[in-house]
Amino acid sequence: MKFKKLSITIIIALIGLFTYEAVMVYKARSVTKNRFFKYIKPDFNPIHLVDIPEKRLQALLKVQDPNFYHHNGLDFKTPGAGLTTITQAIVKFVYFDHFRSGFMKIEQSLIAWLVVNPMISKNDQLTVFINNAYLGTLNNKPVIGFEMASKRYFGKTFKQLSDEEYLSLVAMLIAPDGYSIKKYPEKNRTRVKRIKRLLSGEYKPYGLQDLYYSFSDK
């Protein structure tokens, strides 16, 4: 009897969760065009994909989301991809004011898969990410997007960055404050070296969660 009651409780809870998430996805679809409108307006974004050398775009994708142009918003199999795609990353700040793990992670994944991926082009998604990615804090103020990061960390525009400086920003994405150019320059330099081994093909990630490439030091 206890097992039966427990089973019924679990089923009811799952139905409730499914219904809730279905409603959240429906609501997300209804507001997506408006939510993304400002993010993809040309005059809103200081950086446009056409202005970024292909080599740099490929470096960003290789590190951040290797299968970006081919997955459906989620990727649970590409070595080095981790558990958060670029699509999921932009969902986090476009749809949530205060994101927390747990059920919100499920909602984030569903919106990425069922809403953003079919409704927003990959190029627009990438543009939104580049211009709005969190890149640490400096003087207690958040640094948002690669243009602001270029100016705050190097005193240059994004277009003026050297390849080394650009990679140092890419290196921060995995843990912006933990790999801060200003706070932990040595950690940042070490990660840049590892990223270079990845980009050259000298190192290949061992699995989905091999994000730090620490085995490349051996």
N, CA and C atoms as a LAMMPS dump frame, in Angstrom:
ITEM: TIMESTEP
0
ITEM: NUMBER OF ATOMS
654
ITEM: BOX BOUNDS ff ff ff
-5.0000000000000000e+02 5.0000000000000000e+02
-5.0000000000000000e+02 5.0000000000000000e+02
-5.0000000000000000e+02 5.0000000000000000e+02
ITEM: ATOMS id mol type element x y z
1 1 1 N 0.828 -1.208 0
2 1 2 C 0 0 0
3 1 3 C 0.864 1.26 0
4 2 1 N 1.91 1.247 0.841
5 2 2 C 2.794 2.411 0.898
6 2 3 C 3.485 2.632 -0.441
7 3 1 N 3.91 1.524 -1.058
8 3 2 C 4.581 1.619 -2.36
9 3 3 C 3.63 2.193 -3.408
10 4 1 N 2.376 1.764 -3.353
11 4 2 C 1.375 2.248 -4.309
12 4 3 C 1.153 3.745 -4.144
13 5 1 N 1.039 4.181 -2.884
14 5 2 C 0.843 5.611 -2.618
15 5 3 C 2.042 6.424 -3.083
16 6 1 N 3.24 5.869 -2.841
17 6 2 C 4.461 6.558 -3.259
18 6 3 C 4.511 6.67 -4.777
19 7 1 N 4.128 5.582 -5.457
20 7 2 C 4.138 5.578 -6.92
21 7 3 C 3.173 6.618 -7.47
22 8 1 N 1.99 6.687 -6.874
23 8 2 C 0.986 7.663 -7.316
24 8 3 C 1.489 9.083 -7.093
25 9 1 N 2.13 9.301 -5.942
26 9 2 C 2.672 10.628 -5.63
27 9 3 C 3.73 11.04 -6.646
28 10 1 N 4.602 10.092 -6.99
29 10 2 C 5.664 10.373 -7.963
30 10 3 C 5.068 10.688 -9.329
31 11 1 N 4.072 9.904 -9.728
32 11 2 C 3.425 10.129 -11.03
33 11 3 C 2.767 11.5 -11.079
34 12 1 N 2.069 11.855 -10.014
35 12 2 C 1.407 13.168 -9.954
36 12 3 C 2.439 14.29 -10.023
37 13 1 N 3.561 14.091 -9.302
38 13 2 C 4.624 15.105 -9.31
39 13 3 C 5.213 15.262 -10.705
40 14 1 N 5.419 14.143 -11.396
41 14 2 C 5.98 14.194 -12.75
42 14 3 C 5.016 14.86 -13.722
43 15 1 N 3.738 14.553 -13.582
44 15 2 C 2.732 15.195 -14.438
45 15 3 C 2.713 16.695 -14.186
46 16 1 N 2.801 17.059 -12.901
47 16 2 C 2.826 18.479 -12.553
48 16 3 C 4.034 19.18 -13.131
49 17 1 N 5.205 18.519 -13.031
50 17 2 C 6.437 19.098 -13.573
51 17 3 C 6.344 19.236 -15.085
52 18 1 N 5.857 18.193 -15.75
53 18 2 C 5.715 18.226 -17.21
54 18 3 C 4.785 19.36 -17.636
55 19 1 N 3.658 19.483 -16.932
56 19 2 C 2.69 20.537 -17.262
57 19 3 C 3.302 21.917 -17.065
58 20 1 N 4.003 22.088 -15.951
59 20 2 C 4.631 23.379 -15.659
60 20 3 C 5.645 23.745 -16.734
61 21 1 N 6.512 22.792 -17.09
62 21 2 C 7.541 23.074 -18.085
63 21 3 C 6.92 23.335 -19.457
64 22 1 N 5.837 22.629 -19.778
65 22 2 C 5.149 22.851 -21.053
66 22 3 C 4.599 24.272 -21.122
67 23 1 N 4.049 24.74 -20.016
68 23 2 C 3.526 26.11 -19.962
69 23 3 C 4.66 27.118 -20.106
70 24 1 N 5.792 26.858 -19.451
71 24 2 C 6.933 27.76 -19.533
72 24 3 C 7.475 27.845 -20.961
73 25 1 N 7.524 26.706 -21.642
74 25 2 C 7.995 26.693 -23.032
75 25 3 C 7.029 27.469 -23.917
76 26 1 N 5.739 27.275 -23.699
77 26 2 C 4.726 28.007 -24.479
78 26 3 C 4.877 29.513 -24.272
79 27 1 N 5.052 29.919 -23.019
80 27 2 C 5.23 31.343 -22.723
81 27 3 C 6.503 31.879 -23.373
82 28 1 N 7.559 31.082 -23.335
83 28 2 C 8.827 31.502 -23.937
84 28 3 C 8.666 31.726 -25.434
85 29 1 N 7.95 30.827 -26.103
86 29 2 C 7.724 30.983 -27.542
87 29 3 C 6.973 32.275 -27.841
88 30 1 N 6.029 32.616 -26.995
89 30 2 C 5.198 33.795 -27.246
90 30 3 C 5.955 35.108 -27.081
91 31 1 N 7.052 35.091 -26.33
92 31 2 C 7.788 36.345 -26.094
93 31 3 C 9.146 36.382 -26.789
94 32 1 N 9.508 35.3 -27.467
95 32 2 C 10.866 35.188 -28.009
96 32 3 C 11.22 36.28 -29.004
97 33 1 N 10.366 36.544 -29.959
98 33 2 C 10.681 37.564 -30.966
99 33 3 C 10.928 38.918 -30.308
100 34 1 N 10.095 39.279 -29.351
101 34 2 C 10.276 40.557 -28.656
102 34 3 C 11.528 40.555 -27.787
103 35 1 N 11.786 39.438 -27.118
104 35 2 C 12.963 39.359 -26.248
105 35 3 C 14.255 39.52 -27.048
106 36 1 N 14.288 38.894 -28.213
107 36 2 C 15.511 38.922 -29.009
108 36 3 C 15.627 40.156 -29.888
109 37 1 N 14.535 40.891 -30.05
110 37 2 C 14.539 42.025 -30.975
111 37 3 C 15.67 43 -30.686
112 38 1 N 15.797 43.41 -29.433
113 38 2 C 16.841 44.389 -29.103
114 38 3 C 18.234 43.782 -29.198
115 39 1 N 18.328 42.476 -28.895
116 39 2 C 19.64 41.829 -28.909
117 39 3 C 20.21 41.655 -30.309
118 40 1 N 19.352 41.584 -31.313
119 40 2 C 19.853 41.347 -32.67
120 40 3 C 19.758 42.585 -33.552
121 41 1 N 19.347 43.711 -32.971
122 41 2 C 19.353 44.961 -33.74
123 41 3 C 20.802 45.347 -34.039
124 42 1 N 21.119 45.676 -35.288
125 42 2 C 22.507 46.023 -35.651
126 42 3 C 23.093 47.146 -34.802
127 43 1 N 22.274 48.164 -34.49
128 43 2 C 22.808 49.299 -33.739
129 43 3 C 22.945 49.003 -32.249
130 44 1 N 22.43 47.861 -31.798
131 44 2 C 22.554 47.486 -30.389
132 44 3 C 23.872 46.773 -30.127
133 45 1 N 24.382 46.107 -31.154
134 45 2 C 25.577 45.283 -31.001
135 45 3 C 26.83 45.97 -31.539
136 46 1 N 27.829 46.171 -30.702
137 46 2 C 29.079 46.781 -31.175
138 46 3 C 29.901 45.84 -32.05
139 47 1 N 29.66 44.532 -31.94
140 47 2 C 30.416 43.548 -32.725
141 47 3 C 29.46 42.766 -33.618
142 48 1 N 29.815 42.666 -34.9
143 48 2 C 29.028 41.887 -35.851
144 48 3 C 29.898 40.75 -36.39
145 49 1 N 29.275 39.633 -36.702
146 49 2 C 30.039 38.46 -37.134
147 49 3 C 30.902 38.744 -38.35
148 50 1 N 30.413 39.583 -39.259
149 50 2 C 31.178 39.866 -40.486
150 50 3 C 32.486 40.588 -40.181
151 51 1 N 32.574 41.184 -38.998
152 51 2 C 33.783 41.926 -38.625
153 51 3 C 34.814 41.05 -37.918
154 52 1 N 34.463 39.802 -37.643
155 52 2 C 35.362 38.916 -36.904
156 52 3 C 36.038 37.952 -37.87
157 53 1 N 37.354 37.91 -37.883
158 53 2 C 38.055 36.961 -38.753
159 53 3 C 37.584 35.527 -38.497
160 54 1 N 37.452 34.749 -39.554
161 54 2 C 36.965 33.375 -39.439
162 54 3 C 37.801 32.559 -38.452
163 55 1 N 39.098 32.799 -38.444
164 55 2 C 39.989 32.07 -37.543
165 55 3 C 39.592 32.294 -36.086
166 56 1 N 39.21 33.512 -35.757
167 56 2 C 38.832 33.816 -34.375
168 56 3 C 37.464 33.231 -34.027
169 57 1 N 36.544 33.273 -34.975
170 57 2 C 35.239 32.663 -34.729
171 57 3 C 35.384 31.168 -34.467
172 58 1 N 36.191 30.521 -35.283
173 58 2 C 36.388 29.083 -35.13
174 58 3 C 37.068 28.746 -33.811
175 59 1 N 37.972 29.61 -33.365
176 59 2 C 38.635 29.395 -32.074
177 59 3 C 37.618 29.468 -30.94
178 60 1 N 36.743 30.459 -30.995
179 60 2 C 35.708 30.605 -29.975
180 60 3 C 34.804 29.375 -29.939
181 61 1 N 34.362 28.938 -31.11
182 61 2 C 33.462 27.79 -31.173
183 61 3 C 34.153 26.506 -30.726
184 62 1 N 35.397 26.338 -31.109
185 62 2 C 36.148 25.13 -30.731
186 62 3 C 36.215 24.984 -29.217
187 63 1 N 36.353 26.104 -28.535
188 63 2 C 36.456 26.094 -27.072
189 63 3 C 35.079 26.049 -26.417
190 64 1 N 34.179 26.885 -26.896
191 64 2 C 32.917 27.103 -26.197
192 64 3 C 31.792 26.147 -26.601
193 65 1 N 31.753 25.787 -27.872
194 65 2 C 30.634 24.969 -28.356
195 65 3 C 31.021 24.349 -29.698
196 66 1 N 31.823 23.278 -29.685
197 66 2 C 32.419 22.723 -30.908
198 66 3 C 31.423 22.33 -31.997
199 67 1 N 30.228 21.917 -31.597
200 67 2 C 29.235 21.443 -32.571
201 67 3 C 28.093 22.437 -32.758
202 68 1 N 28.348 23.703 -32.467
203 68 2 C 27.313 24.736 -32.418
204 68 3 C 26.423 24.772 -33.655
205 69 1 N 27.019 24.784 -34.824
206 69 2 C 26.234 24.94 -36.048
207 69 3 C 25.503 23.664 -36.466
208 70 1 N 25.658 22.596 -35.717
209 70 2 C 25.042 21.331 -36.109
210 70 3 C 24.099 20.739 -35.065
211 71 1 N 24.161 21.212 -33.809
212 71 2 C 23.271 20.631 -32.803
213 71 3 C 21.932 21.374 -32.756
214 72 1 N 21.003 20.835 -31.986
215 72 2 C 19.645 21.385 -31.918
216 72 3 C 19.427 22.295 -30.712
217 73 1 N 20.51 22.85 -30.207
218 73 2 C 20.423 23.694 -29.017
219 73 3 C 20.993 23.01 -27.794
220 74 1 N 21.072 21.676 -27.856
221 74 2 C 21.639 20.869 -26.779
222 74 3 C 22.718 19.977 -27.368
223 75 1 N 23.705 19.644 -26.564
224 75 2 C 24.77 18.76 -27.037
225 75 3 C 25.318 17.969 -25.858
226 76 1 N 25.034 16.685 -25.851
227 76 2 C 25.474 15.835 -24.745
228 76 3 C 26.483 14.78 -25.188
229 77 1 N 27.101 14.991 -26.345
230 77 2 C 28.021 13.955 -26.821
231 77 3 C 29.351 14.459 -27.369
232 78 1 N 29.424 15.712 -27.81
233 78 2 C 30.663 16.197 -28.414
234 78 3 C 31.757 16.372 -27.365
235 79 1 N 32.913 15.738 -27.524
236 79 2 C 34.012 15.903 -26.57
237 79 3 C 34.392 17.372 -26.393
238 80 1 N 34.482 17.804 -25.135
239 80 2 C 34.861 19.177 -24.844
240 80 3 C 33.716 20.161 -24.867
241 81 1 N 32.49 19.688 -25.114
242 81 2 C 31.348 20.602 -25.215
243 81 3 C 30.826 21.041 -23.853
244 82 1 N 30.987 20.211 -22.84
245 82 2 C 30.429 20.544 -21.538
246 82 3 C 28.921 20.374 -21.531
247 83 1 N 28.265 20.924 -20.523
248 83 2 C 26.822 20.756 -20.375
249 83 3 C 26.026 21.987 -20.775
250 84 1 N 26.708 23.031 -21.244
251 84 2 C 26.003 24.254 -21.624
252 84 3 C 26.447 24.715 -23
253 85 1 N 25.535 24.676 -23.956
254 85 2 C 25.83 25.166 -25.302
255 85 3 C 25.707 26.687 -25.332
256 86 1 N 26.124 27.279 -26.431
257 86 2 C 25.949 28.726 -26.599
258 86 3 C 24.465 29.07 -26.57
259 87 1 N 23.64 28.225 -27.167
260 87 2 C 22.194 28.452 -27.161
261 87 3 C 21.665 28.48 -25.734
262 88 1 N 22.075 27.524 -24.916
263 88 2 C 21.647 27.508 -23.517
264 88 3 C 22.177 28.721 -22.762
265 89 1 N 23.389 29.132 -23.083
266 89 2 C 23.996 30.273 -22.392
267 89 3 C 23.201 31.55 -22.618
268 90 1 N 22.739 31.768 -23.858
269 90 2 C 21.993 33.005 -24.105
270 90 3 C 20.58 32.923 -23.527
271 91 1 N 20.032 31.715 -23.453
272 91 2 C 18.726 31.548 -22.808
273 91 3 C 18.799 32.042 -21.369
274 92 1 N 19.912 31.792 -20.738
275 92 2 C 20.102 32.121 -19.322
276 92 3 C 19.873 33.6 -19.044
277 93 1 N 20.394 34.483 -19.918
278 93 2 C 20.219 35.912 -19.616
279 93 3 C 19.073 36.562 -20.385
280 94 1 N 18.599 35.929 -21.451
281 94 2 C 17.477 36.502 -22.199
282 94 3 C 16.146 36.221 -21.497
283 95 1 N 16.018 35.05 -20.878
284 95 2 C 14.734 34.638 -20.299
285 95 3 C 14.683 34.647 -18.774
286 96 1 N 15.83 34.677 -18.113
287 96 2 C 15.838 34.589 -16.65
288 96 3 C 16.471 35.831 -16.028
289 97 1 N 15.806 36.377 -15.028
290 97 2 C 16.382 37.508 -14.293
291 97 3 C 17.356 37.01 -13.227
292 98 1 N 17.003 35.926 -12.58
293 98 2 C 17.853 35.35 -11.532
294 98 3 C 17.892 33.842 -11.747
295 99 1 N 18.9 33.386 -12.469
296 99 2 C 18.979 31.965 -12.818
297 99 3 C 19.58 31.157 -11.681
298 100 1 N 18.957 30.013 -11.407
299 100 2 C 19.483 29.069 -10.421
300 100 3 C 19.441 27.676 -11.046
301 101 1 N 20.358 26.825 -10.624
302 101 2 C 20.388 25.463 -11.155
303 101 3 C 19.183 24.684 -10.636
304 102 1 N 19.059 23.442 -11.048
305 102 2 C 17.915 22.635 -10.641
306 102 3 C 16.854 22.653 -11.725
307 103 1 N 15.615 22.966 -11.332
308 103 2 C 14.518 22.985 -12.297
309 103 3 C 14.732 24.035 -13.381
310 104 1 N 15.386 25.13 -13.038
311 104 2 C 15.637 26.161 -14.044
312 104 3 C 16.573 25.654 -15.135
313 105 1 N 17.469 24.741 -14.782
314 105 2 C 18.36 24.149 -15.781
315 105 3 C 17.553 23.33 -16.782
316 106 1 N 16.536 22.626 -16.289
317 106 2 C 15.655 21.867 -17.177
318 106 3 C 14.917 22.82 -18.106
319 107 1 N 14.377 23.879 -17.523
320 107 2 C 13.645 24.873 -18.311
321 107 3 C 14.555 25.542 -19.338
322 108 1 N 15.765 25.871 -18.911
323 108 2 C 16.749 26.475 -19.813
324 108 3 C 17.004 25.572 -21.014
325 109 1 N 17.175 24.287 -20.759
326 109 2 C 17.465 23.329 -21.827
327 109 3 C 16.282 23.175 -22.779
328 110 1 N 15.078 23.13 -22.223
329 110 2 C 13.887 22.993 -23.059
330 110 3 C 13.683 24.217 -23.946
331 111 1 N 13.912 25.394 -23.396
332 111 2 C 13.76 26.624 -24.186
333 111 3 C 14.809 26.678 -25.289
334 112 1 N 16.034 26.277 -24.96
335 112 2 C 17.097 26.259 -25.975
336 112 3 C 16.73 25.327 -27.121
337 113 1 N 16.22 24.164 -26.777
338 113 2 C 15.913 23.119 -27.758
339 113 3 C 14.636 23.405 -28.554
340 114 1 N 13.551 23.761 -27.841
341 114 2 C 12.234 23.856 -28.465
342 114 3 C 11.829 25.263 -28.888
343 115 1 N 12.562 26.264 -28.405
344 115 2 C 12.179 27.646 -28.708
345 115 3 C 13.267 28.389 -29.48
346 116 1 N 14.409 28.577 -28.849
347 116 2 C 15.451 29.405 -29.47
348 116 3 C 16.036 28.753 -30.717
349 117 1 N 16.38 27.483 -30.63
350 117 2 C 17.004 26.839 -31.793
351 117 3 C 16.139 26.895 -33.053
352 118 1 N 14.828 26.608 -32.975
353 118 2 C 14.019 26.693 -34.192
354 118 3 C 13.614 28.111 -34.591
355 119 1 N 13.668 29.065 -33.667
356 119 2 C 13.153 30.404 -33.957
357 119 3 C 14.226 31.45 -34.237
358 120 1 N 15.436 31.239 -33.727
359 120 2 C 16.511 32.228 -33.871
360 120 3 C 17.667 31.598 -34.635
361 121 1 N 18.142 32.263 -35.681
362 121 2 C 19.216 31.693 -36.502
363 121 3 C 20.49 31.508 -35.684
364 122 1 N 21.314 30.579 -36.118
365 122 2 C 22.581 30.327 -35.427
366 122 3 C 23.461 31.576 -35.421
367 123 1 N 23.503 32.291 -36.53
368 123 2 C 24.339 33.496 -36.579
369 123 3 C 23.853 34.55 -35.594
370 124 1 N 22.535 34.692 -35.474
371 124 2 C 22.002 35.649 -34.503
372 124 3 C 22.303 35.195 -33.08
373 125 1 N 22.199 33.91 -32.827
374 125 2 C 22.531 33.387 -31.498
375 125 3 C 23.978 33.703 -31.142
376 126 1 N 24.866 33.476 -32.093
377 126 2 C 26.29 33.707 -31.841
378 126 3 C 26.572 35.191 -31.626
379 127 1 N 25.897 36.041 -32.39
380 127 2 C 26.051 37.49 -32.221
381 127 3 C 25.619 37.92 -30.827
382 128 1 N 24.485 37.391 -30.382
383 128 2 C 23.986 37.713 -29.039
384 128 3 C 24.989 37.264 -27.982
385 129 1 N 25.54 36.087 -28.145
386 129 2 C 26.505 35.566 -27.168
387 129 3 C 27.75 36.441 -27.096
388 130 1 N 28.332 36.754 -28.234
389 130 2 C 29.576 37.529 -28.273
390 130 3 C 29.397 38.908 -27.645
391 131 1 N 28.242 39.49 -27.826
392 131 2 C 28.013 40.84 -27.32
393 131 3 C 27.466 40.896 -25.899
394 132 1 N 27.115 39.74 -25.344
395 132 2 C 26.505 39.747 -24.012
396 132 3 C 27.095 38.737 -23.034
397 133 1 N 28.129 38.031 -23.441
398 133 2 C 28.744 37.05 -22.543
399 133 3 C 29.327 37.743 -21.312
400 134 1 N 29.147 37.114 -20.174
401 134 2 C 29.716 37.646 -18.933
402 134 3 C 31.207 37.341 -18.904
403 135 1 N 32.019 38.386 -18.723
404 135 2 C 33.473 38.223 -18.723
405 135 3 C 34.096 38.813 -17.46
406 136 1 N 33.523 38.433 -16.342
407 136 2 C 34.106 38.796 -15.058
408 136 3 C 33.681 40.151 -14.531
409 137 1 N 34.338 40.545 -13.451
410 137 2 C 34.093 41.857 -12.854
411 137 3 C 35.418 42.602 -12.734
412 138 1 N 35.322 43.898 -12.863
413 138 2 C 36.5 44.751 -12.717
414 138 3 C 36.068 45.987 -11.952
415 139 1 N 36.757 46.259 -10.845
416 139 2 C 36.364 47.361 -9.963
417 139 3 C 34.91 47.215 -9.512
418 140 1 N 34.55 45.969 -9.215
419 140 2 C 33.208 45.635 -8.717
420 140 3 C 32.091 45.892 -9.722
421 141 1 N 32.435 46.006 -10.985
422 141 2 C 31.425 46.2 -12.027
423 141 3 C 31.511 45.054 -13.032
424 142 1 N 30.357 44.508 -13.439
425 142 2 C 30.38 43.397 -14.395
426 142 3 C 30.889 43.835 -15.76
427 143 1 N 31.612 42.95 -16.398
428 143 2 C 32.108 43.19 -17.755
429 143 3 C 31.279 42.309 -18.688
430 144 1 N 30.52 42.945 -19.564
431 144 2 C 29.58 42.228 -20.42
432 144 3 C 29.954 42.377 -21.888
433 145 1 N 30.181 41.281 -22.552
434 145 2 C 30.471 41.287 -23.98
435 145 3 C 31.944 41.515 -24.289
436 146 1 N 32.349 41.067 -25.479
437 146 2 C 33.757 41.14 -25.857
438 146 3 C 34.235 42.565 -26.123
439 147 1 N 33.357 43.443 -26.562
440 147 2 C 33.78 44.824 -26.81
441 147 3 C 34.128 45.519 -25.504
442 148 1 N 33.237 45.411 -24.523
443 148 2 C 33.506 46.011 -23.221
444 148 3 C 34.739 45.383 -22.586
445 149 1 N 34.871 44.069 -22.711
446 149 2 C 36.026 43.379 -22.132
447 149 3 C 37.324 43.866 -22.762
448 150 1 N 37.315 44.08 -24.063
449 150 2 C 38.513 44.568 -24.758
450 150 3 C 38.939 45.921 -24.207
451 151 1 N 37.972 46.794 -24.008
452 151 2 C 38.272 48.145 -23.52
453 151 3 C 38.672 48.141 -22.05
454 152 1 N 37.973 47.336 -21.247
455 152 2 C 38.236 47.344 -19.809
456 152 3 C 39.545 46.64 -19.453
457 153 1 N 39.842 45.553 -20.125
458 153 2 C 41.041 44.78 -19.786
459 153 3 C 42.289 45.22 -20.551
460 154 1 N 42.093 45.737 -21.773
461 154 2 C 43.259 46.062 -22.601
462 154 3 C 43.304 47.51 -23.081
463 155 1 N 42.244 48.272 -22.843
464 155 2 C 42.222 49.653 -23.299
465 155 3 C 42.19 49.764 -24.812
466 156 1 N 41.596 48.756 -25.47
467 156 2 C 41.515 48.726 -26.932
468 156 3 C 40.098 48.378 -27.368
469 157 1 N 39.802 48.624 -28.642
470 157 2 C 38.553 48.114 -29.186
471 157 3 C 38.747 46.633 -29.511
472 158 1 N 37.66 45.936 -29.728
473 158 2 C 37.732 44.51 -30.041
474 158 3 C 38.555 44.262 -31.3
475 159 1 N 38.384 45.111 -32.295
476 159 2 C 39.098 44.931 -33.565
477 159 3 C 40.608 45.115 -33.411
478 160 1 N 41.026 45.835 -32.373
479 160 2 C 42.451 46.114 -32.18
480 160 3 C 43.175 45.023 -31.39
481 161 1 N 42.44 44.054 -30.87
482 161 2 C 43.07 43.008 -30.058
483 161 3 C 44.032 42.157 -30.877
484 162 1 N 45.124 41.77 -30.248
485 162 2 C 46.016 40.785 -30.865
486 162 3 C 45.376 39.409 -30.696
487 163 1 N 45.886 38.413 -31.403
488 163 2 C 45.357 37.056 -31.261
489 163 3 C 45.512 36.556 -29.828
490 164 1 N 46.635 36.89 -29.213
491 164 2 C 46.899 36.459 -27.835
492 164 3 C 45.889 37.079 -26.876
493 165 1 N 45.611 38.358 -27.044
494 165 2 C 44.647 39.046 -26.182
495 165 3 C 43.243 38.479 -26.384
496 166 1 N 42.911 38.211 -27.62
497 166 2 C 41.601 37.626 -27.916
498 166 3 C 41.447 36.274 -27.222
499 167 1 N 42.45 35.431 -27.323
500 167 2 C 42.383 34.114 -26.689
501 167 3 C 42.326 34.214 -25.168
502 168 1 N 42.923 35.256 -24.623
503 168 2 C 42.875 35.417 -23.167
504 168 3 C 41.447 35.721 -22.703
505 169 1 N 40.662 36.377 -23.558
506 169 2 C 39.247 36.609 -23.239
507 169 3 C 38.452 35.318 -23.404
508 170 1 N 38.715 34.592 -24.468
509 170 2 C 38.054 33.298 -24.676
510 170 3 C 38.349 32.368 -23.499
511 171 1 N 39.564 32.441 -22.99
512 171 2 C 39.971 31.593 -21.863
513 171 3 C 39.161 31.88 -20.606
514 172 1 N 38.637 33.092 -20.487
515 172 2 C 37.883 33.476 -19.301
516 172 3 C 36.469 32.913 -19.282
517 173 1 N 35.929 32.57 -20.435
518 173 2 C 34.513 32.22 -20.531
519 173 3 C 34.1 31.081 -19.606
520 174 1 N 34.956 30.111 -19.418
521 174 2 C 34.595 28.946 -18.612
522 174 3 C 34.388 29.297 -17.138
523 175 1 N 35.132 30.28 -16.637
524 175 2 C 35.013 30.747 -15.251
525 175 3 C 35.559 32.175 -15.222
526 176 1 N 34.742 33.145 -15.604
527 176 2 C 35.209 34.519 -15.827
528 176 3 C 36.019 35.142 -14.697
529 177 1 N 35.614 34.92 -13.47
530 177 2 C 36.375 35.506 -12.366
531 177 3 C 37.541 34.615 -11.954
532 178 1 N 37.398 33.321 -12.13
533 178 2 C 38.467 32.389 -11.783
534 178 3 C 39.655 32.453 -12.726
535 179 1 N 39.396 32.859 -13.979
536 179 2 C 40.473 32.974 -14.969
537 179 3 C 40.654 34.422 -15.418
538 180 1 N 40.321 35.341 -14.536
539 180 2 C 40.419 36.764 -14.856
540 180 3 C 41.838 37.165 -15.259
541 181 1 N 41.919 37.926 -16.33
542 181 2 C 43.21 38.425 -16.811
543 181 3 C 43.883 39.284 -15.75
544 182 1 N 43.104 40.062 -15.037
545 182 2 C 43.648 40.981 -14.036
546 182 3 C 43.904 40.303 -12.694
547 183 1 N 42.976 39.452 -12.265
548 183 2 C 43.085 38.854 -10.936
549 183 3 C 44.006 37.634 -10.901
550 184 1 N 43.936 36.828 -11.957
551 184 2 C 44.729 35.592 -11.995
552 184 3 C 45.424 35.458 -13.347
553 185 1 N 46.342 36.364 -13.642
554 185 2 C 46.988 36.363 -14.963
555 185 3 C 47.718 35.065 -15.297
556 186 1 N 48.333 34.428 -14.296
557 186 2 C 49.073 33.196 -14.572
558 186 3 C 48.123 32.056 -14.948
559 187 1 N 47.005 31.961 -14.233
560 187 2 C 46.009 30.943 -14.562
561 187 3 C 45.462 31.173 -15.969
562 188 1 N 45.259 32.432 -16.296
563 188 2 C 44.754 32.764 -17.628
564 188 3 C 45.762 32.371 -18.7
565 189 1 N 47.042 32.677 -18.46
566 189 2 C 48.089 32.337 -19.441
567 189 3 C 48.189 30.824 -19.635
568 190 1 N 48.055 30.086 -18.531
569 190 2 C 48.119 28.624 -18.626
570 190 3 C 46.97 28.088 -19.471
571 191 1 N 45.786 28.638 -19.253
572 191 2 C 44.634 28.177 -20.044
573 191 3 C 44.793 28.558 -21.517
574 192 1 N 45.338 29.726 -21.794
575 192 2 C 45.572 30.125 -23.185
576 192 3 C 46.509 29.124 -23.864
577 193 1 N 47.546 28.707 -23.158
578 193 2 C 48.48 27.714 -23.718
579 193 3 C 47.753 26.412 -24.041
580 194 1 N 46.883 25.996 -23.148
581 194 2 C 46.125 24.764 -23.376
582 194 3 C 45.181 24.915 -24.566
583 195 1 N 44.558 26.085 -24.666
584 195 2 C 43.652 26.342 -25.788
585 195 3 C 44.408 26.293 -27.111
586 196 1 N 45.614 26.818 -27.12
587 196 2 C 46.422 26.78 -28.349
588 196 3 C 46.703 25.343 -28.773
589 197 1 N 46.94 24.463 -27.804
590 197 2 C 47.17 23.051 -28.128
591 197 3 C 45.897 22.424 -28.705
592 198 1 N 44.762 22.837 -28.161
593 198 2 C 43.483 22.358 -28.682
594 198 3 C 43.279 22.82 -30.121
595 199 1 N 43.52 24.096 -30.377
596 199 2 C 43.29 24.671 -31.702
597 199 3 C 44.236 24.101 -32.749
598 200 1 N 45.432 23.774 -32.336
599 200 2 C 46.417 23.236 -33.284
600 200 3 C 46.161 21.763 -33.607
601 201 1 N 45.298 21.129 -32.808
602 201 2 C 45.04 19.705 -32.998
603 201 3 C 45.975 18.826 -32.198
604 202 1 N 46.898 19.466 -31.482
605 202 2 C 47.846 18.711 -30.654
606 202 3 C 47.126 18.006 -29.514
607 203 1 N 46.029 18.619 -29.055
608 203 2 C 45.257 18.027 -27.961
609 203 3 C 43.812 17.824 -28.395
610 204 1 N 43.232 16.693 -28.013
611 204 2 C 41.833 16.403 -28.289
612 204 3 C 41.144 16.05 -26.972
613 205 1 N 40.015 16.685 -26.677
614 205 2 C 39.308 16.411 -25.425
615 205 3 C 38.963 14.935 -25.272
616 206 1 N 39.026 14.457 -24.033
617 206 2 C 38.792 13.049 -23.75
618 206 3 C 37.306 12.709 -23.656
619 207 1 N 36.481 13.689 -23.382
620 207 2 C 35.053 13.427 -23.245
621 207 3 C 34.278 14.721 -23.127
622 208 1 N 32.984 14.598 -22.918
623 208 2 C 32.094 15.755 -22.853
624 208 3 C 32.548 16.799 -21.845
625 209 1 N 33.001 16.342 -20.677
626 209 2 C 33.334 17.247 -19.584
627 209 3 C 34.814 17.622 -19.518
628 210 1 N 35.57 17.29 -20.528
629 210 2 C 36.99 17.685 -20.556
630 210 3 C 37.074 19.119 -21.067
631 211 1 N 36.87 20.067 -20.149
632 211 2 C 36.783 21.482 -20.511
633 211 3 C 38.045 22.268 -20.188
634 212 1 N 38.899 21.699 -19.354
635 212 2 C 40.075 22.44 -18.897
636 212 3 C 41.353 22.015 -19.615
637 213 1 N 41.285 20.913 -20.36
638 213 2 C 42.412 20.439 -21.166
639 213 3 C 43.685 20.252 -20.337
640 214 1 N 43.525 19.906 -19.074
641 214 2 C 44.688 19.787 -18.187
642 214 3 C 45.6 18.632 -18.595
643 215 1 N 45.038 17.631 -19.278
644 215 2 C 45.86 16.5 -19.717
645 215 3 C 46.88 16.934 -20.761
646 216 1 N 46.649 18.098 -21.373
647 216 2 C 47.587 18.574 -22.397
648 216 3 C 48.914 18.997 -21.79
649 217 1 N 48.959 19.151 -20.453
650 217 2 C 50.204 19.546 -19.785
651 217 3 C 51.156 18.367 -19.635
652 218 1 N 50.646 17.151 -19.819
653 218 2 C 51.461 15.955 -19.552
654 218 3 C 52.272 15.566 -20.776
